[in-house]
Amino acid sequence: MSFVGWFLLLLVIAVVGGAIAWHRQQSLPPPPVPYGDPHDLSTLGLTPARPRPVGVDLDDPDPYAESHGSRVPLPAVPGGPTRTPTTATARPVERPAPAAVPSSSARPRPPVTAPDSPWAAPAVAHLLASLAAHVGGTVAVVRHDGERHLIEARTDGSAMAPVDGPALALDGPMDLGPGALGALSSLVSGFAYAVPMGARILLIGGDGDGEGTARYLDLLHVLGLGGAPTEPERGALPADDAEEDEVHMAEEGGARPTPRAEIIAEEQRAAREADRPLAFALVTLADAEERLTTHPDEEVTLAEGDLRDRLEAAADVRRIEPFGDLLFGVFLDLDPARAATWCDRLASGEPPLFIGAVAPADGDPEGIRAAAVAALRDAYDQRRAHIVEA
């Protein structure tokens, strides 16, 4: 076959193949029209929000605002200032600050006070709250109406219901245990430093030092609330009784008992001059509370005498002083190790005792007293015979 013949054959084959391909393409169905995703915002002409990239300055203008112009101004509120349209800018979301956790340095809460009470005055209320924060305990003000104790102020926020019990007989500020306090012990966790204030008594429960507490009492006195140590009120005596009372007080060497801190200071000076050790202990009966609240006064006096005899019979006792009802302060010529042995020996007898001791008894006298009270409180709470503080 000639060259022309081959060319014509290839041309015919190309034409036939193209016709077959065109026919096949025309016979295929058209592609389906895609349906939009109902969650695709682009079908509504919207664009999804995109997070601002890290590092973008929040004070830069919003690109969306630049591309779309200024926002339409809001209608003015009647009586309020007109807002000027401004370019929208991004603002950081302000999260609410976490609630503050109370700390020991936070301002103490004012106490609960009786209506129309002088303790409800803001200055006095915050002073009592500050005193409670200083001693780390509860402060309460009580007044006896002849039948029960009326609670005029409390710093623990508890109820102000009256407390049954006889009136407390105080010759001046003194430490009281649960036995002497009776039902009032629930106000101050069992132990308190009681300060007579005219017809009222200030009960301070805690471990505050004497110097700091005295400053609060002075401030109360300045506020006209009788914060300075005073003697209990009493009615006028007949002439004969008054003369006899003056003679009796003169025989005793004075009307007011020696302050506890002064007694401790005297023994500290004597121990230093003699170059000997000194320990101090507060001793009371384990059932003092029951005796003072349920037994006749004669039996309480007898029990107090028996306790003093027991202390006088003990070895290494230098001085014994009453520190409250059925509560004695005992000064010992002992170092810390021997003081603990002395407490063990004394507590081994009957009736059971609670002893709070401090050894060595050096430093601030009021601090020594407060440490002994704290040790006695711990012994009472833990039902242990004695605890010795170093």
Short mmCIF file of the C-alpha atoms (twelve columns), coordinates in Angstrom:
data_MODEL
# 
_entry.id   MODEL 
# 
loop_
_atom_site.group_PDB 
_atom_site.id 
_atom_site.type_symbol 
_atom_site.label_atom_id 
_atom_site.label_alt_id 
_atom_site.label_comp_id 
_atom_site.label_asym_id 
_atom_site.label_seq_id 
_atom_site.Cartn_x 
_atom_site.Cartn_y 
_atom_site.Cartn_z 
_atom_site.pdbx_PDB_model_num 
ATOM 1   C CA . MET A 1   0.000   0.000  0.000   1 
ATOM 2   C CA . SER A 2   1.255   3.409  -0.872  1 
ATOM 3   C CA . PHE A 3   1.945   6.226  1.571   1 
ATOM 4   C CA . VAL A 4   -1.280  7.956  0.630   1 
ATOM 5   C CA . GLY A 5   -3.276  4.851  1.434   1 
ATOM 6   C CA . TRP A 6   -1.793  4.572  4.922   1 
ATOM 7   C CA . PHE A 7   -2.496  8.211  5.623   1 
ATOM 8   C CA . LEU A 8   -6.147  7.876  4.632   1 
ATOM 9   C CA . LEU A 9   -6.520  4.750  6.818   1 
ATOM 10  C CA . LEU A 10  -5.149  6.529  9.916   1 
ATOM 11  C CA . LEU A 11  -7.404  9.508  9.257   1 
ATOM 12  C CA . VAL A 12  -10.471 7.269  9.070   1 
ATOM 13  C CA . ILE A 13  -9.499  5.527  12.349  1 
ATOM 14  C CA . ALA A 14  -9.030  8.888  14.168  1 
ATOM 15  C CA . VAL A 15  -12.398 10.179 12.940  1 
ATOM 16  C CA . VAL A 16  -14.185 6.992  13.997  1 
ATOM 17  C CA . GLY A 17  -12.502 7.001  17.496  1 
ATOM 18  C CA . GLY A 18  -13.409 10.646 18.085  1 
ATOM 19  C CA . ALA A 19  -17.012 10.027 17.110  1 
ATOM 20  C CA . ILE A 20  -17.254 7.082  19.512  1 
ATOM 21  C CA . ALA A 21  -15.780 9.119  22.401  1 
ATOM 22  C CA . TRP A 22  -18.109 12.056 21.753  1 
ATOM 23  C CA . HIS A 23  -21.112 9.778  21.659  1 
ATOM 24  C CA . ARG A 24  -20.139 8.076  24.942  1 
ATOM 25  C CA . GLN A 25  -19.682 11.413 26.735  1 
ATOM 26  C CA . GLN A 26  -23.086 12.618 25.647  1 
ATOM 27  C CA . SER A 27  -24.721 9.443  26.934  1 
ATOM 28  C CA . LEU A 28  -23.401 9.884  30.595  1 
ATOM 29  C CA . PRO A 29  -25.834 11.564 33.153  1 
ATOM 30  C CA . PRO A 30  -24.882 15.072 34.339  1 
ATOM 31  C CA . PRO A 31  -23.130 15.325 37.753  1 
ATOM 32  C CA . PRO A 32  -25.472 15.952 40.752  1 
ATOM 33  C CA . VAL A 33  -25.776 19.462 42.147  1 
ATOM 34  C CA . PRO A 34  -24.124 19.498 45.624  1 
ATOM 35  C CA . TYR A 35  -26.315 20.467 48.572  1 
ATOM 36  C CA . GLY A 36  -24.878 22.915 51.090  1 
ATOM 37  C CA . ASP A 37  -23.913 21.833 54.635  1 
ATOM 38  C CA . PRO A 38  -26.547 23.198 57.051  1 
ATOM 39  C CA . HIS A 39  -23.688 24.056 59.449  1 
ATOM 40  C CA . ASP A 40  -21.699 25.838 56.761  1 
ATOM 41  C CA . LEU A 41  -22.054 29.570 57.464  1 
ATOM 42  C CA . SER A 42  -20.709 30.396 54.021  1 
ATOM 43  C CA . THR A 43  -24.044 29.324 52.489  1 
ATOM 44  C CA . LEU A 44  -25.644 32.211 54.396  1 
ATOM 45  C CA . GLY A 45  -23.047 34.717 53.378  1 
ATOM 46  C CA . LEU A 46  -21.338 34.617 56.801  1 
ATOM 47  C CA . THR A 47  -17.819 33.789 57.804  1 
ATOM 48  C CA . PRO A 48  -17.017 31.774 60.949  1 
ATOM 49  C CA . ALA A 49  -15.344 33.554 63.835  1 
ATOM 50  C CA . ARG A 50  -11.643 32.935 64.047  1 
ATOM 51  C CA . PRO A 51  -9.626  33.247 67.272  1 
ATOM 52  C CA . ARG A 52  -7.227  36.145 67.452  1 
ATOM 53  C CA . PRO A 53  -3.685  34.866 67.026  1 
ATOM 54  C CA . VAL A 54  -1.362  34.920 70.031  1 
ATOM 55  C CA . GLY A 55  0.775   37.994 70.239  1 
ATOM 56  C CA . VAL A 56  -1.674  40.393 68.623  1 
ATOM 57  C CA . ASP A 57  -1.889  43.669 70.489  1 
ATOM 58  C CA . LEU A 58  -5.338  43.970 72.048  1 
ATOM 59  C CA . ASP A 59  -5.219  47.728 71.514  1 
ATOM 60  C CA . ASP A 60  -4.930  47.354 67.680  1 
ATOM 61  C CA . PRO A 61  -8.099  48.197 65.736  1 
ATOM 62  C CA . ASP A 62  -10.342 45.292 64.888  1 
ATOM 63  C CA . PRO A 63  -9.656  44.260 61.246  1 
ATOM 64  C CA . TYR A 64  -13.328 43.483 60.820  1 
ATOM 65  C CA . ALA A 65  -14.244 46.997 61.924  1 
ATOM 66  C CA . GLU A 66  -11.716 48.498 59.492  1 
ATOM 67  C CA . SER A 67  -13.121 46.548 56.577  1 
ATOM 68  C CA . HIS A 68  -16.783 47.171 57.397  1 
ATOM 69  C CA . GLY A 69  -16.641 50.710 58.681  1 
ATOM 70  C CA . SER A 70  -17.926 52.105 61.993  1 
ATOM 71  C CA . ARG A 71  -20.728 50.539 63.961  1 
ATOM 72  C CA . VAL A 72  -24.146 52.092 64.000  1 
ATOM 73  C CA . PRO A 73  -24.426 54.249 67.160  1 
ATOM 74  C CA . LEU A 74  -26.842 53.089 69.851  1 
ATOM 75  C CA . PRO A 75  -29.872 55.279 70.530  1 
ATOM 76  C CA . ALA A 76  -29.301 57.685 73.394  1 
ATOM 77  C CA . VAL A 77  -30.777 56.755 76.768  1 
ATOM 78  C CA . PRO A 78  -33.141 59.486 78.034  1 
ATOM 79  C CA . GLY A 79  -31.407 61.548 80.667  1 
ATOM 80  C CA . GLY A 80  -28.024 59.900 80.029  1 
ATOM 81  C CA . PRO A 81  -24.950 61.012 78.119  1 
ATOM 82  C CA . THR A 82  -24.849 60.496 74.363  1 
ATOM 83  C CA . ARG A 83  -22.411 57.849 73.222  1 
ATOM 84  C CA . THR A 84  -20.097 58.815 70.377  1 
ATOM 85  C CA . PRO A 85  -19.634 56.145 67.697  1 
ATOM 86  C CA . THR A 86  -16.165 54.732 67.847  1 
ATOM 87  C CA . THR A 87  -14.296 52.098 65.956  1 
ATOM 88  C CA . ALA A 88  -14.838 48.695 67.512  1 
ATOM 89  C CA . THR A 89  -11.823 47.471 69.408  1 
ATOM 90  C CA . ALA A 90  -11.067 44.179 71.064  1 
ATOM 91  C CA . ARG A 91  -11.247 44.117 74.839  1 
ATOM 92  C CA . PRO A 92  -9.932  41.387 77.128  1 
ATOM 93  C CA . VAL A 93  -12.559 39.405 78.990  1 
ATOM 94  C CA . GLU A 94  -12.355 40.201 82.690  1 
ATOM 95  C CA . ARG A 95  -12.757 37.100 84.809  1 
ATOM 96  C CA . PRO A 96  -14.176 37.492 88.308  1 
ATOM 97  C CA . ALA A 97  -11.470 37.537 90.943  1 
ATOM 98  C CA . PRO A 98  -11.358 34.423 93.151  1 
ATOM 99  C CA . ALA A 99  -12.880 34.770 96.569  1 
ATOM 100 C CA . ALA A 100 -10.382 35.955 99.123  1 
ATOM 101 C CA . VAL A 101 -9.278  33.324 101.616 1 
ATOM 102 C CA . PRO A 102 -9.430  34.595 105.209 1 
ATOM 103 C CA . SER A 103 -6.071  34.827 106.923 1 
ATOM 104 C CA . SER A 104 -4.869  35.536 110.401 1 
ATOM 105 C CA . SER A 105 -3.981  39.047 109.306 1 
ATOM 106 C CA . ALA A 106 -7.537  39.793 108.167 1 
ATOM 107 C CA . ARG A 107 -9.516  42.300 110.161 1 
ATOM 108 C CA . PRO A 108 -11.365 40.511 112.983 1 
ATOM 109 C CA . ARG A 109 -15.137 40.442 112.755 1 
ATOM 110 C CA . PRO A 110 -17.056 42.582 115.249 1 
ATOM 111 C CA . PRO A 111 -18.654 40.649 118.101 1 
ATOM 112 C CA . VAL A 112 -22.321 39.905 118.540 1 
ATOM 113 C CA . THR A 113 -23.690 42.371 121.075 1 
ATOM 114 C CA . ALA A 114 -26.946 42.810 122.931 1 
ATOM 115 C CA . PRO A 115 -29.252 45.606 121.707 1 
ATOM 116 C CA . ASP A 116 -28.780 49.006 123.369 1 
ATOM 117 C CA . SER A 117 -25.538 47.762 124.903 1 
ATOM 118 C CA . PRO A 118 -22.470 49.988 125.309 1 
ATOM 119 C CA . TRP A 119 -20.507 47.156 123.689 1 
ATOM 120 C CA . ALA A 120 -22.383 47.733 120.428 1 
ATOM 121 C CA . ALA A 121 -20.533 51.006 119.801 1 
ATOM 122 C CA . PRO A 122 -18.276 50.508 116.741 1 
ATOM 123 C CA . ALA A 123 -15.081 51.490 118.564 1 
ATOM 124 C CA . VAL A 124 -15.789 49.134 121.466 1 
ATOM 125 C CA . ALA A 125 -16.974 46.267 119.254 1 
ATOM 126 C CA . HIS A 126 -13.847 46.351 117.110 1 
ATOM 127 C CA . LEU A 127 -11.687 46.662 120.224 1 
ATOM 128 C CA . LEU A 128 -13.179 43.454 121.629 1 
ATOM 129 C CA . ALA A 129 -12.748 41.723 118.267 1 
ATOM 130 C CA . SER A 130 -9.117  42.826 118.147 1 
ATOM 131 C CA . LEU A 131 -8.577  41.549 121.696 1 
ATOM 132 C CA . ALA A 132 -10.014 38.155 120.703 1 
ATOM 133 C CA . ALA A 133 -7.687  38.030 117.682 1 
ATOM 134 C CA . HIS A 134 -4.735  38.941 119.909 1 
ATOM 135 C CA . VAL A 135 -5.329  36.153 122.428 1 
ATOM 136 C CA . GLY A 136 -6.463  33.648 119.812 1 
ATOM 137 C CA . GLY A 137 -9.644  32.806 121.717 1 
ATOM 138 C CA . THR A 138 -13.104 34.012 122.599 1 
ATOM 139 C CA . VAL A 139 -13.933 37.168 124.514 1 
ATOM 140 C CA . ALA A 140 -17.267 37.543 126.288 1 
ATOM 141 C CA . VAL A 141 -18.889 40.137 128.536 1 
ATOM 142 C CA . VAL A 142 -21.384 38.855 131.104 1 
ATOM 143 C CA . ARG A 143 -23.568 40.475 133.749 1 
ATOM 144 C CA . HIS A 144 -25.408 38.642 136.520 1 
ATOM 145 C CA . ASP A 145 -28.982 39.787 137.157 1 
ATOM 146 C CA . GLY A 146 -29.379 37.890 140.430 1 
ATOM 147 C CA . GLU A 147 -30.523 34.634 138.838 1 
ATOM 148 C CA . ARG A 148 -28.454 34.042 135.718 1 
ATOM 149 C CA . HIS A 149 -25.670 35.455 133.561 1 
ATOM 150 C CA . LEU A 150 -26.752 37.772 130.756 1 
ATOM 151 C CA . ILE A 151 -24.412 37.695 127.759 1 
ATOM 152 C CA . GLU A 152 -23.851 41.268 126.587 1 
ATOM 153 C CA . ALA A 153 -21.154 40.545 123.991 1 
ATOM 154 C CA . ARG A 154 -19.469 37.550 122.359 1 
ATOM 155 C CA . THR A 155 -16.780 37.425 119.704 1 
ATOM 156 C CA . ASP A 156 -17.527 33.962 118.339 1 
ATOM 157 C CA . GLY A 157 -20.889 34.882 116.818 1 
ATOM 158 C CA . SER A 158 -22.838 32.377 118.896 1 
ATOM 159 C CA . ALA A 159 -26.239 32.815 120.464 1 
ATOM 160 C CA . MET A 160 -26.785 35.337 123.229 1 
ATOM 161 C CA . ALA A 161 -28.982 33.105 125.380 1 
ATOM 162 C CA . PRO A 162 -28.557 33.664 129.144 1 
ATOM 163 C CA . VAL A 163 -26.467 31.150 131.076 1 
ATOM 164 C CA . ASP A 164 -27.654 29.777 134.393 1 
ATOM 165 C CA . GLY A 165 -25.348 29.841 137.378 1 
ATOM 166 C CA . PRO A 166 -24.373 31.813 140.476 1 
ATOM 167 C CA . ALA A 167 -22.514 35.103 140.252 1 
ATOM 168 C CA . LEU A 168 -18.711 34.963 140.116 1 
ATOM 169 C CA . ALA A 169 -17.027 36.411 143.207 1 
ATOM 170 C CA . LEU A 170 -13.801 38.078 142.085 1 
ATOM 171 C CA . ASP A 171 -11.339 40.009 144.242 1 
ATOM 172 C CA . GLY A 172 -9.676  41.284 141.084 1 
ATOM 173 C CA . PRO A 173 -8.498  39.915 137.741 1 
ATOM 174 C CA . MET A 174 -7.790  36.200 138.027 1 
ATOM 175 C CA . ASP A 175 -7.550  32.994 136.041 1 
ATOM 176 C CA . LEU A 176 -10.615 30.774 136.247 1 
ATOM 177 C CA . GLY A 177 -10.866 27.124 135.291 1 
ATOM 178 C CA . PRO A 178 -13.975 25.233 134.199 1 
ATOM 179 C CA . GLY A 179 -14.856 24.514 137.812 1 
ATOM 180 C CA . ALA A 180 -15.010 28.164 138.822 1 
ATOM 181 C CA . LEU A 181 -16.664 29.236 135.567 1 
ATOM 182 C CA . GLY A 182 -19.371 26.596 135.695 1 
ATOM 183 C CA . ALA A 183 -21.730 26.929 132.735 1 
ATOM 184 C CA . LEU A 184 -19.799 29.999 131.576 1 
ATOM 185 C CA . SER A 185 -16.899 27.721 130.607 1 
ATOM 186 C CA . SER A 186 -18.714 26.996 127.332 1 
ATOM 187 C CA . LEU A 187 -18.183 30.623 126.310 1 
ATOM 188 C CA . VAL A 188 -14.390 30.484 126.500 1 
ATOM 189 C CA . SER A 189 -13.479 26.792 125.995 1 
ATOM 190 C CA . GLY A 190 -13.113 26.029 129.678 1 
ATOM 191 C CA . PHE A 191 -10.542 28.572 130.884 1 
ATOM 192 C CA . ALA A 192 -10.574 32.358 131.058 1 
ATOM 193 C CA . TYR A 193 -8.832  35.386 132.471 1 
ATOM 194 C CA . ALA A 194 -11.691 37.126 134.277 1 
ATOM 195 C CA . VAL A 195 -11.620 40.897 134.788 1 
ATOM 196 C CA . PRO A 196 -14.286 42.541 136.978 1 
ATOM 197 C CA . MET A 197 -15.661 45.678 135.332 1 
ATOM 198 C CA . GLY A 198 -18.193 47.114 137.727 1 
ATOM 199 C CA . ALA A 199 -21.377 45.086 137.431 1 
ATOM 200 C CA . ARG A 200 -19.949 43.182 134.465 1 
ATOM 201 C CA . ILE A 201 -17.164 40.655 134.000 1 
ATOM 202 C CA . LEU A 202 -14.915 40.473 130.959 1 
ATOM 203 C CA . LEU A 203 -13.942 36.868 130.176 1 
ATOM 204 C CA . ILE A 204 -10.836 36.474 128.003 1 
ATOM 205 C CA . GLY A 205 -10.200 32.955 126.747 1 
ATOM 206 C CA . GLY A 206 -6.916  32.337 124.934 1 
ATOM 207 C CA . ASP A 207 -3.155  32.497 125.229 1 
ATOM 208 C CA . GLY A 208 -2.505  36.219 125.013 1 
ATOM 209 C CA . ASP A 209 0.377   37.721 126.954 1 
ATOM 210 C CA . GLY A 210 -0.450  39.874 129.940 1 
ATOM 211 C CA . GLU A 211 1.170   43.025 128.597 1 
ATOM 212 C CA . GLY A 212 -0.830  42.965 125.380 1 
ATOM 213 C CA . THR A 213 -4.060  42.182 127.218 1 
ATOM 214 C CA . ALA A 214 -3.433  44.995 129.694 1 
ATOM 215 C CA . ARG A 215 -3.229  47.473 126.836 1 
ATOM 216 C CA . TYR A 216 -6.709  46.496 125.677 1 
ATOM 217 C CA . LEU A 217 -8.056  46.833 129.217 1 
ATOM 218 C CA . ASP A 218 -6.561  50.310 129.444 1 
ATOM 219 C CA . LEU A 219 -8.293  51.277 126.206 1 
ATOM 220 C CA . LEU A 220 -11.616 49.961 127.505 1 
ATOM 221 C CA . HIS A 221 -11.102 52.035 130.625 1 
ATOM 222 C CA . VAL A 222 -10.452 55.117 128.494 1 
ATOM 223 C CA . LEU A 223 -13.726 54.429 126.660 1 
ATOM 224 C CA . GLY A 224 -15.516 54.577 130.004 1 
ATOM 225 C CA . LEU A 225 -16.271 50.867 130.307 1 
ATOM 226 C CA . GLY A 226 -14.309 50.195 133.482 1 
ATOM 227 C CA . GLY A 227 -11.564 48.215 131.788 1 
ATOM 228 C CA . ALA A 228 -9.074  48.917 134.572 1 
ATOM 229 C CA . PRO A 229 -9.013  46.266 137.315 1 
ATOM 230 C CA . THR A 230 -11.575 47.146 139.956 1 
ATOM 231 C CA . GLU A 231 -13.106 45.514 142.983 1 
ATOM 232 C CA . PRO A 232 -16.594 44.064 142.797 1 
ATOM 233 C CA . GLU A 233 -19.425 46.423 143.550 1 
ATOM 234 C CA . ARG A 234 -21.144 46.115 146.888 1 
ATOM 235 C CA . GLY A 235 -23.741 48.069 148.780 1 
ATOM 236 C CA . ALA A 236 -23.054 50.469 151.608 1 
ATOM 237 C CA . LEU A 237 -22.202 48.819 154.928 1 
ATOM 238 C CA . PRO A 238 -23.646 49.857 158.275 1 
ATOM 239 C CA . ALA A 239 -21.231 51.873 160.413 1 
ATOM 240 C CA . ASP A 240 -20.283 48.996 162.726 1 
ATOM 241 C CA . ASP A 241 -19.830 46.552 159.848 1 
ATOM 242 C CA . ALA A 242 -17.747 49.051 157.895 1 
ATOM 243 C CA . GLU A 243 -15.412 49.612 160.858 1 
ATOM 244 C CA . GLU A 244 -15.003 45.879 161.383 1 
ATOM 245 C CA . ASP A 245 -14.314 45.430 157.673 1 
ATOM 246 C CA . GLU A 246 -11.647 48.155 157.709 1 
ATOM 247 C CA . VAL A 247 -9.938  46.517 160.695 1 
ATOM 248 C CA . HIS A 248 -10.075 43.136 158.977 1 
ATOM 249 C CA . MET A 249 -8.546  44.542 155.783 1 
ATOM 250 C CA . ALA A 250 -5.879  46.393 157.763 1 
ATOM 251 C CA . GLU A 251 -4.924  43.159 159.519 1 
ATOM 252 C CA . GLU A 252 -4.564  41.506 156.134 1 
ATOM 253 C CA . GLY A 253 -2.254  44.286 155.013 1 
ATOM 254 C CA . GLY A 254 -4.537  45.897 152.403 1 
ATOM 255 C CA . ALA A 255 -7.873  45.681 150.662 1 
ATOM 256 C CA . ARG A 256 -6.644  44.499 147.277 1 
ATOM 257 C CA . PRO A 257 -4.808  41.171 146.823 1 
ATOM 258 C CA . THR A 258 -1.351  41.126 145.276 1 
ATOM 259 C CA . PRO A 259 -1.556  40.779 141.476 1 
ATOM 260 C CA . ARG A 260 -0.591  37.328 140.210 1 
ATOM 261 C CA . ALA A 261 2.114   38.688 137.914 1 
ATOM 262 C CA . GLU A 262 3.707   40.530 140.834 1 
ATOM 263 C CA . ILE A 263 3.819   37.308 142.862 1 
ATOM 264 C CA . ILE A 264 5.573   35.530 139.987 1 
ATOM 265 C CA . ALA A 265 8.019   38.435 139.598 1 
ATOM 266 C CA . GLU A 266 8.874   38.271 143.330 1 
ATOM 267 C CA . GLU A 267 9.739   34.583 143.095 1 
ATOM 268 C CA . GLN A 268 11.776  35.149 139.952 1 
ATOM 269 C CA . ARG A 269 13.869  37.809 141.687 1 
ATOM 270 C CA . ALA A 270 14.403  35.569 144.709 1 
ATOM 271 C CA . ALA A 271 15.465  32.657 142.486 1 
ATOM 272 C CA . ARG A 272 17.959  34.809 140.601 1 
ATOM 273 C CA . GLU A 273 19.459  36.198 143.806 1 
ATOM 274 C CA . ALA A 274 19.832  32.690 145.257 1 
ATOM 275 C CA . ASP A 275 21.034  31.274 141.923 1 
ATOM 276 C CA . ARG A 276 18.550  28.406 142.048 1 
ATOM 277 C CA . PRO A 277 16.088  26.974 139.498 1 
ATOM 278 C CA . LEU A 278 12.426  27.944 139.520 1 
ATOM 279 C CA . ALA A 279 9.354   26.185 138.170 1 
ATOM 280 C CA . PHE A 280 5.729   27.296 138.381 1 
ATOM 281 C CA . ALA A 281 2.611   25.116 138.349 1 
ATOM 282 C CA . LEU A 282 -1.136  25.672 138.451 1 
ATOM 283 C CA . VAL A 283 -2.881  22.844 140.295 1 
ATOM 284 C CA . THR A 284 -6.605  22.099 140.532 1 
ATOM 285 C CA . LEU A 285 -8.852  19.133 141.283 1 
ATOM 286 C CA . ALA A 286 -9.987  17.108 138.286 1 
ATOM 287 C CA . ASP A 287 -13.596 17.342 139.489 1 
ATOM 288 C CA . ALA A 288 -13.386 21.009 140.496 1 
ATOM 289 C CA . GLU A 289 -16.222 21.956 138.154 1 
ATOM 290 C CA . GLU A 290 -18.600 19.457 139.720 1 
ATOM 291 C CA . ARG A 291 -17.633 20.478 143.244 1 
ATOM 292 C CA . LEU A 292 -18.093 24.188 142.589 1 
ATOM 293 C CA . THR A 293 -21.445 23.808 140.855 1 
ATOM 294 C CA . THR A 294 -23.148 21.068 142.884 1 
ATOM 295 C CA . HIS A 295 -21.523 20.951 146.333 1 
ATOM 296 C CA . PRO A 296 -22.275 23.289 149.242 1 
ATOM 297 C CA . ASP A 297 -19.801 26.082 149.945 1 
ATOM 298 C CA . GLU A 298 -18.667 24.349 153.126 1 
ATOM 299 C CA . GLU A 299 -17.621 21.244 151.192 1 
ATOM 300 C CA . VAL A 300 -15.807 23.367 148.595 1 
ATOM 301 C CA . THR A 301 -13.903 25.165 151.353 1 
ATOM 302 C CA . LEU A 302 -12.992 21.824 152.918 1 
ATOM 303 C CA . ALA A 303 -11.786 20.452 149.559 1 
ATOM 304 C CA . GLU A 304 -9.715  23.584 149.017 1 
ATOM 305 C CA . GLY A 305 -8.082  23.140 152.418 1 
ATOM 306 C CA . ASP A 306 -7.321  19.488 151.700 1 
ATOM 307 C CA . LEU A 307 -5.719  20.426 148.375 1 
ATOM 308 C CA . ARG A 308 -3.527  23.031 150.054 1 
ATOM 309 C CA . ASP A 309 -2.446  20.517 152.713 1 
ATOM 310 C CA . ARG A 310 -1.554  18.065 149.959 1 
ATOM 311 C CA . LEU A 311 0.591   20.695 148.230 1 
ATOM 312 C CA . GLU A 312 2.318   21.730 151.459 1 
ATOM 313 C CA . ALA A 313 3.231   18.110 152.143 1 
ATOM 314 C CA . ALA A 314 4.895   17.760 148.739 1 
ATOM 315 C CA . ALA A 315 8.675   18.120 148.459 1 
ATOM 316 C CA . ASP A 316 10.501  21.080 146.898 1 
ATOM 317 C CA . VAL A 317 7.539   23.454 147.284 1 
ATOM 318 C CA . ARG A 318 8.721   26.990 147.962 1 
ATOM 319 C CA . ARG A 319 5.456   28.945 147.911 1 
ATOM 320 C CA . ILE A 320 1.732   28.314 147.456 1 
ATOM 321 C CA . GLU A 321 -0.683  31.058 146.412 1 
ATOM 322 C CA . PRO A 322 -4.427  30.889 145.600 1 
ATOM 323 C CA . PHE A 323 -5.036  31.727 141.940 1 
ATOM 324 C CA . GLY A 324 -8.781  31.103 141.944 1 
ATOM 325 C CA . ASP A 325 -11.458 28.826 143.369 1 
ATOM 326 C CA . LEU A 326 -9.908  25.382 143.903 1 
ATOM 327 C CA . LEU A 327 -6.883  26.619 141.928 1 
ATOM 328 C CA . PHE A 328 -3.405  27.129 143.425 1 
ATOM 329 C CA . GLY A 329 -0.195  28.522 142.015 1 
ATOM 330 C CA . VAL A 330 2.826   26.560 143.261 1 
ATOM 331 C CA . PHE A 331 6.473   27.685 143.035 1 
ATOM 332 C CA . LEU A 332 9.079   24.919 142.970 1 
ATOM 333 C CA . ASP A 333 12.864  24.900 143.455 1 
ATOM 334 C CA . LEU A 334 13.240  22.488 140.534 1 
ATOM 335 C CA . ASP A 335 14.719  22.342 137.046 1 
ATOM 336 C CA . PRO A 336 12.528  21.179 134.104 1 
ATOM 337 C CA . ALA A 337 13.354  17.451 134.384 1 
ATOM 338 C CA . ARG A 338 12.720  17.291 138.126 1 
ATOM 339 C CA . ALA A 339 9.584   19.445 137.754 1 
ATOM 340 C CA . ALA A 340 8.043   16.802 135.484 1 
ATOM 341 C CA . THR A 341 8.875   14.111 138.060 1 
ATOM 342 C CA . TRP A 342 7.317   16.243 140.800 1 
ATOM 343 C CA . CYS A 343 4.099   16.545 138.774 1 
ATOM 344 C CA . ASP A 344 4.006   12.766 138.254 1 
ATOM 345 C CA . ARG A 345 4.436   12.131 141.957 1 
ATOM 346 C CA . LEU A 346 1.802   14.689 143.001 1 
ATOM 347 C CA . ALA A 347 -0.760  13.514 140.438 1 
ATOM 348 C CA . SER A 348 -0.405  9.880  141.516 1 
ATOM 349 C CA . GLY A 349 -2.405  10.494 144.691 1 
ATOM 350 C CA . GLU A 350 -6.119  10.898 145.278 1 
ATOM 351 C CA . PRO A 351 -8.301  12.724 144.421 1 
ATOM 352 C CA . PRO A 352 -7.156  13.151 140.790 1 
ATOM 353 C CA . LEU A 353 -5.557  16.445 139.772 1 
ATOM 354 C CA . PHE A 354 -4.914  18.514 136.678 1 
ATOM 355 C CA . ILE A 355 -1.556  20.313 136.616 1 
ATOM 356 C CA . GLY A 356 -0.205  22.863 134.150 1 
ATOM 357 C CA . ALA A 357 3.467   23.660 134.784 1 
ATOM 358 C CA . VAL A 358 6.148   25.918 133.301 1 
ATOM 359 C CA . ALA A 359 9.829   25.092 133.737 1 
ATOM 360 C CA . PRO A 360 12.025  27.028 133.837 1 
ATOM 361 C CA . ALA A 361 9.830   29.902 134.999 1 
ATOM 362 C CA . ASP A 362 11.900  32.727 133.573 1 
ATOM 363 C CA . GLY A 363 10.924  35.605 131.319 1 
ATOM 364 C CA . ASP A 364 7.893   37.869 131.442 1 
ATOM 365 C CA . PRO A 365 5.743   37.113 134.535 1 
ATOM 366 C CA . GLU A 366 2.516   37.508 132.589 1 
ATOM 367 C CA . GLY A 367 3.912   35.214 129.924 1 
ATOM 368 C CA . ILE A 368 4.692   32.606 132.593 1 
ATOM 369 C CA . ARG A 369 1.147   32.842 133.925 1 
ATOM 370 C CA . ALA A 370 -0.341  32.581 130.432 1 
ATOM 371 C CA . ALA A 371 1.859   29.565 129.606 1 
ATOM 372 C CA . ALA A 372 0.782   27.794 132.801 1 
ATOM 373 C CA . VAL A 373 -2.882  28.497 132.004 1 
ATOM 374 C CA . ALA A 374 -2.396  27.112 128.484 1 
ATOM 375 C CA . ALA A 375 -0.735  23.971 129.865 1 
ATOM 376 C CA . LEU A 376 -3.567  23.489 132.357 1 
ATOM 377 C CA . ARG A 377 -6.119  23.957 129.571 1 
ATOM 378 C CA . ASP A 378 -4.340  21.325 127.461 1 
ATOM 379 C CA . ALA A 379 -4.283  18.924 130.403 1 
ATOM 380 C CA . TYR A 380 -8.018  19.467 130.905 1 
ATOM 381 C CA . ASP A 381 -8.855  19.029 127.198 1 
ATOM 382 C CA . GLN A 382 -6.645  15.951 126.793 1 
ATOM 383 C CA . ARG A 383 -7.695  14.489 130.166 1 
ATOM 384 C CA . ARG A 384 -4.038  14.166 131.159 1 
ATOM 385 C CA . ALA A 385 -2.857  14.548 134.728 1 
ATOM 386 C CA . HIS A 386 -0.252  17.160 133.883 1 
ATOM 387 C CA . ILE A 387 1.507   18.996 131.058 1 
ATOM 388 C CA . VAL A 388 4.841   20.773 131.502 1 
ATOM 389 C CA . GLU A 389 5.693   23.663 129.181 1 
ATOM 390 C CA . ALA A 390 9.373   24.423 128.596 1 
# 
